[in-house]
Amino acid sequence: MFAHRCTSCTQRQLIFPSQVTSLVNTDHGIIVAFTCWCGADQTMLTGKNAGTPAATPAPAREDAVAAA
């Protein structure tokens, strides 16, 4: 169960597992497709990589040694 603000009815609703229609793993995160209480089809990106742009370089490690 998770909370989501619907782009159709603009209500923040709890979404239950029975409303989830698909889960798709991608390099950018998990795409959760579900149906809002108002009947609108919705999607949400979640997971470890969600919101992390693919082109963002990893932060430099302090213990890394530069090649000479």
N, C-alpha and C positions, 0 to 999 in steps of 0.2 A: 504494500500500500504506500502511496506517495501523494503529495499535494501538487497540483498543477493549476496554472491560470489559463483558462481556455481562450484561444484567440477568436472564437466565434461569439460566445456568450459573455466573455470577460469575467466570469466567476472563478474564484479559487475554490477548487473542489478536491476532495479525496478521491483518488483513483484506486480501485480495487483490482486484484489479479484477474477477476472475471471480465474486466473491461479491456484488458490488454489483448491486442490482436496479433502482434508479432514482436519479436526481438531479433535484431540483426547486429552482429559484431562487425565493426569496421576498424580501420586504422585510427580513426578519429574518436572512437568510443562506441557505445552501444546505442543503437537507435531503437527506442521503444515506441511502438505504434499502439494507440488505444482509442476508445470511443468515450467522449465526454458524456456526462449525464444529460446534456442537451441534445445528444445525437451526433455531434460534429466529430469527424475523424481528426485526430491530433497526433503529433509526434514530439518526442523529446530526446535529446542527446544526453547521455549520462555515461558514467564510468571513469576510469582513471585518466584517460586521454581527452575527455570532454573539455572543450574550452581551451585546449592547448593547440595553438596554430602549428601546423606541420613544419613551417619554415623557421620556427624559433629554435636557435641553436641551444644546446645544453649549456648550463653555466660551467665556467672553467673550474676545474678542480684545483685546490690550493697545493695538493701534493703532486700535481702533474709537472713533469720536467720537460722544458722546451728542448726540442731537437736542435743541435748545433750544426 
